[in-house]
């Protein structure tokens, strides 16, 4: 089969797995499914998993026409609005107990952005006017609460009552930095989708601002992204993230296309292709695997995670579309062949966290940071782009 045909089949197979393993009879979805495909009944429920499930099922509904996807999208939207949403203070909590009660009430800008992305997609799938209002209200909240009016950019996190927090990290792997590439990338992504679904002057203005900020602050001349900053934009970056470099390449281009401005497209084009080329030259192994990162001092961590392979597929196909150079498509096919051989793509279960050859522990199949967003989205994108 062609890459497009395999991607189409894989997208439908992923829908089957996530539909069959995540539905929690107590409400919503399980917070975790272990490496053996078993639900962890008392696992906490994270806003990241739930917004990404909402995005995935909504996008799958529009792409596949499968009625199951629409039913699951409604389940996800209802659960988020009922349990994660802070009806008094606004915004979305970070984590709930397995029973659906607030457990960690901090409010990450990253999470609010993912909810904008997910509810915009849900509105596209359903026509639900309330979902569009919810997404717009969250965008307004991001602009009001997280934007640094002095130096610019979005700060990482605030408390439930919108106070400053001493620890703003998304995860233990991150620096405790108040402004990060990762959050800005996913706010950019969310604003692109909201503007694409329901364009208005305010959505355009917000997208234009973060688009130009991202190019100004986070793109380094050597074809990488700067990852961490202080409040006054002092650069704290100490590593290269190949997965984020290639993911950003196509999301930047998507944002430029959503804005529809030829000047911005011309500015974005060399940035996008430089990110893709540097990723291919530095981060892609001969066997088709994308490495995790290059740390301080040039040490390369060669064991990539599942999500980087998924984003590489889209990023390299996007570069092929932009240039017409067949080598980019061949690079994507190499990544796909490795992903099938090492991560379980095309098999009977969800992709594994690490490659089979990597000497790493087995980690959950679904959970806070393991969602169908990266690989599910990649399959939809490949199918659409390769038609």
Secondary structure, 3 states (H helix, E strand, C coil): CCHHHHHHHHHHHHHHHHHHHCECCCCCECCCECCCCCECCCCCEEHHHHHHHHHHHHHHHHHHCCHHHHHHHHHHHHHHHHHHECCCCCCECCEECCCCCEEECCEEHHHHHHHHHHHHHHHHHHCCHHHHHHHHHHHHHHHHHCECCCCCCECCEECCCCCECCCCCCCCCCCCCCEEHHHHHHHHHHHHHHHHHCCCHHHHHHHHHHHHHHHHHCECCCCCECCEECCCCCECCCCEEHHHHHHHHHHHHHHHHHHCCHHHHHHHHHHHHHHHHHHHHHHECCCCCECCEECCCCCEECCCEHHHHHHHHHHHHHHHHHHCCHHHHHHHHHHHHHHHHHCCCCCCCCCCCECCCCCCCCCCCEECCECCHHHHHHHHHHHHHCC
